[in-house]
């Protein structure tokens, strides 16, 4: 169905006979959120509240599985990051994701509508194009490498990220759904649990593309833009122990395996869609 997720009536239709809601819709650019806080509020908070209100007014209790972001914690004071870290968001986008998460917790704990938030680290892999230029960076580097373009690293690329393959994310949400009654009202940090320096991840892309195509793309270092957000100046590794204990979930796909799968997916699509347009 098509509808405006900011409108209550849309949710009344969408929730008809629904047992689970996997909420992935929203505005995803941190930079755009800072430029237009009211617009981001309408895109990332209002739809969640309308969804929850539709559940309350309809007296229906589907399990709500919401996609949060690990950047809600802000700049971590230690690694790895788990649910005990204090949340000190430094971007409007992360504030709004945290607000939406808190609404889900409130409706779960006080109104009996089961809800769980999975805070996702850097997701990559085959799938839909990410519209925001500050999202899906690893995928964009793979596309550039396959298109013969240089791969760019800001500064020395020494910041650490936790990259998680999309199939592992899907399995995490399915496990959260199947355990929703037991874990309702909670949020969990979801990542691979392995940290990679950005420069090492980009060089791994170059290596895997070289293995697939026979030539290695150029990796070049460029100065960080002056407009770069504060949240980029952080290191992050997920501690998924609590989620694993609650659901039995564990990530399965290594970074090299995930990059290889993404390369093969994009090469297969190149037959009908030019890679440069993906």
N, C-alpha and C positions, 0 to 999 in steps of 0.2 A: 504494500500500500504506500501511497505518497501522502505526506502531511507535514505540517510545521510542528516540530517537537516542542516548541515553546507554547503550544496551545493545548489546553486541557482536553478538548474534544478529540484531538489526534490520539492521545493516550487512551481515552475511553474506547476508541475503536481498536487500537493496537493490542490492548490488554484483554480483549474478549477471549476467554477460554485459554489464556496464557498461563503456563506453569512456571516458566523461567523468562527473565528478561536479561539479556546480555547487552549492557549499555556501553556502546563504543562511539556514539555520535558526539560531535562537538567541534569547536574551534581549537586547533592544535598549535598555533604559533604563539610562543611566549613573547616575541617582539610585537606582534599585532595586539596582543592583550594589553601590553604596557601602553601602546598608542591609543587604544580604545577600550578602556576598562568597562564602560557600560555595555558596549557591544559584546565583550567577552562574558560579562555577567549573564546577559540574555542567552548566550550560546551554551554556556557551561554550567550554570547554576539553575536558571529558570526551568529548563527542560527536566532536570532531575526532580525539582520540587513539584512540578506539574505531574510527573509520573507517579510520585509518591502520594500526592493528593488524590489522583485518580484511583489508586489502589484503596486509599482510605474511604473515599466516598462510595466506591463500588463494593466495599467490604470484601475485597479480594486480596489474597496474599501470595502472589507469585514470588519466587525467589529472585531477588535483584542482585545481579553480578555486575559490578561497576569497575571500569578501567580507570584507575588513578595513575599517578606518576611518582617515581622515586624522588623527583625534584621537589615534592611537597615538603621534604625535610629541610630544604635549603642547602647550606654548606656544611657537610658533615664534620663533626669534630673528631671522629675516629672511624676506622674501618675494621671489619665490614659493618654495614648498616643494617640494623634490625628494627623491630617495632618499639624498642625502648628509647630510641633517639627522640629528642625533643624536636617538634616541628617548628622551624623558623623560616618560612618561605620568603624568598627575596624577589619573586616575580608575581605580577598580578595573576597570571595564568595559574600558578601554583596555589595562590591564595584561594582562587575560585574552585580549583579541584579539591582543596581541603574543605572548603565550605560545603560542597556537594557531598563529600564523604561524610561530614558531620551530620548532614540532614539524613543520610541513609542510616547512620548509626542511631539517630534519634528515633526514627520511625521503626527501626528494628527493635530497639530496647524498650520503647514505651508504647508502641502501637501494634506490635506483633507482626510487622511486615518484614520477613527475613531479608537481610541484605548483607553483602560482603564486598569490600573493595580490595582489588589487587593492584598494588602500586608497581607499575612496570618499569624496568630499566630500559636500556636502548634496544628496541625491537627492530629486527631486520629479517629479510627473507622474501620469498615469492608472495605476491599479493597485489592489492590495489596500489596505485600511485598515491604517495603522500603529497597533499597539496601545499603544505607549508614548507618553505625553503629551509627552515631550521629543524626539520624533522627528517628522519630517514637518511641520515648522512652516509651511513655505511652502504646502503643500497645505491645512493647516488654515486659513490665512488666506484662501485662495481659497474654501473652503467657507463660512467666515464671511461673506465678501463677498457670495456668492451668496444667502446666507440673510438678508441685511439686517443682519447684526451688525457692530459696529465692529471695525476692525483695530487691534490693540494693538502698540505698540512700547515696549520697555523702555528707559527713559532717552532719550538722544538718538539711539539706534540707529546710532551711528557705526561700530560694529564691522563688519569686512569678512568676507564669506562668499563661497564659490565654489559656485554652484548648478549642478547638472548634471542634464539631463533623462533620464528613465528609458530612453528609446530609445537614447541614447548609451551608457548603462551596459550595456545588453544587447549592443550591438555591441562594446563593449570586452571583455566576457567571451567572446563568440564569437571575436574575434580572438585573445585569450589562449589559448583552447582550440585553435585551429588552429595556433598557434605554440608549443604547450606543450613540445614536445621541445627547442626551442631556448632557451626562456626559463625552463625549470624551475629551481627553487631561488631564484628572484628574487621581489621584491615591487615593485609600481609604484604611484605616486601617480596617481589618476585623478580629474580634474575638468574643468571647462570651460576653465580657464586664465584666467578673467576674474573679477575681484573686484567685488562690489557691496556698498555699505554696506547694512546690514539695513533702514534706514529707506527707502532708495531702492528696494530690492526690494519692500517692502510697498506703497510708493506706486505702483510699477509694477503690482502686482496691482490696486490701486484703479482705475488708469487703464484697464487692459484689461477689467475688469468693467464700468466705465462705458461703454466702447466696445461691449460685448456687450449690456448691459441698458438703457443710456440714463440711468443714475443712478450717481453716484459714492459708494461707501461711505465712512464716516467713518474717518479714521486718527487715533488718539488715542495720546498718549504717557503712559505710567504709570511709576511708580518701579519699579526692578528689585527683585524679591523678595529678602529677606534670605537665603533658602535657595538662591539661585542658585549653581551650581557654578563653581569656578574656571575650568574649561575654556571657559565661555561668554565669559570676558574675554580673547579672543584674536582676532587677524585671521588670515585664511587665504586664500591663492590657490595653486592647484596649478600646478606645472611638470610638464607631461606629456611633455616632450621625450624622455626615455628610453623610455617606453612607445611613443611614436610612432615612434621610430627602430627599435625592436625588432619592431613589428607592422604599422606603417603606419596605425594607428588615429588618428583625429582627431574631436573633437566636431563635430556638425553643427547642433545646434538652439540658437538664441539664447534668452536668458531670456524675451523677449517672446513668441517663437513657442511656447516650451514652456508658458508661462502660458496662452496662447490655446488650445492643444490641451487642457490640463487643464480649462479652463472649458467647452469644448465637450463633453468627455467627461462632466463632472459634470451639465451641463444635459441631456444625452441620458439619463443614468441617472435623473434626477429624475422621469421618467415612471413609473418603477416603484419607486424607492427615494427617500424624502425626503432632500434634501441634508443636512439637519441631522443625519441618522442615519448618514451615511457615515463 
